[in-house]
Amino acid sequence: MNGAIGGILPLALGVAISPVPVIAAILMLLSPKARVTSVGFLLGWVIGIVIAVSVFTALASVLPEGDSDASKPIVGTVQLLLGVLLLVLAVGQWRKRPKKGEEPALPKWMQAIDKVSFFGAFGLAFLLSALNPKNLIMAAGAGTEIGSAGLATGEVVLVIAIYVLIAASTVAVPVIAYLIAADRLRGPLDALRVWLGHENAIIMAVLLLVIGVSMLGKGIGSF
């Protein structure tokens, strides 16, 4: 189980350090309906992560089992493909970085985010966590790690819980903190939103590069 936990940690971190959902959560926290929409967004974010990693774990668990010391060509091939996809995404993010003095362009849907309802926030977060290509690749990598590790049901649940806890933390922490101390957090949250907006592309490019190289290494090691 320790090996599976070690394998999913960088992938969970890759989901956690995603500026766009964090910015979306902060915008909701700064909106008039902050307490309603932010809770809906957090629930959708968590449920989406749970479903994505659970589906890929279930798919990976049906792969043929072999000796723990033997090569795993199927798992290795999946990891190599995921690694390549992450590197492609990293290049794409790097090319999207704003030029010096240029204001970063955030998604248009963020302009109307203060008008969404509880269910709108829930659905938006679910789409960002469960169907976003980058998060799907992370979930596929984590599911491959968990499903191919030959763990008991209780251990699988525990590893998935650790993955979800880390992956959802960067959205959960500001939402929960805001619910506890809203007035004191408005200034810091707005400053964080501005910084993440400017550094979004660079953060994601570096992160995807590191995780992609790591995934390629695991894939090579599986043969």
Residue, then its C-alpha position, 0 to 999 in steps of 0.5 A: m500500500n505504501g508504494a501506491i500512496g507514494g505513486i499517487l501523491p504527485l498526481a494528487l498534487g497535480v490536481a491540487i495545484s490547479p489555479v483555475p478552480v482555485i480562482a473560481a472558488i475565490l471568485m465565488l467567495l468574493s461574490p454576494k452569494a458566497r456561502v451558498t455557491s462556494v459550498g456547492f462548488l466544493l461538493g462538486w469538486v470533491i465528488g468529481i475527483v472521487i468518481a474520476v479516480s474510482v472509475f480508473t481504479a476499477l478499470a485498472s483492477v481488471l488488468p491481469e495480475g503478475d508477479s510483483d517482480a515481473s514486468k508489467p507491460i500493460v501498466g507501463t504502456v499506459q503510464l508512458l502514454l499518460g506521461v507523453l500527454l502530460l508533456v504535451l499539455a505542459v508545452g501547451q500551457w507554456r505557450k499560453r503564458p502571458k507576455k511581459g506587461e500583458e494581462p492574462a486572459l481568464p476563461k469567459w465563464m468566470q465573468a459571470i461566476d458571481k451569478v451562478s446558483f448552488f447547483g450551477a456551482f456544483g455542476l461547474a466544479f464537477l466538470l472541472s474536476a471530473l471531465n477536465p483533460k488534465n485532471l482526467i490524466m491525473a486520475a487515470g495515472a492514480g487509478t492505474e497506480i491503485g488498481s494495479a497494486g493488488l490491494a485489499t478493498g479497505e486499502v483501496v478505499l484508504v488510498i483513494a481517500i488520501y488522493v481525494l483529500i490532497a487533490a481537493s485541499t486547495v479548494a477546500v481550505p479557502v472555502i472552509a476558512y472563509l465560512i469561519a472567518a469571512d471578513r478577515l479573508r477577503g483581502p488575502l483571497d483577492a490578492l491570491r486570485v490576482w497572483l494566480g491569474h498572472e502565474n496560472a500558465i507557468i505554474m501548470a507548465v512546470l507542474l505538468l512537466v515534472i509529473g509527466v517526466s515522473m510518469l515516463g520514468k515509472g512507465i519505463g520501469s514497468f518493463 
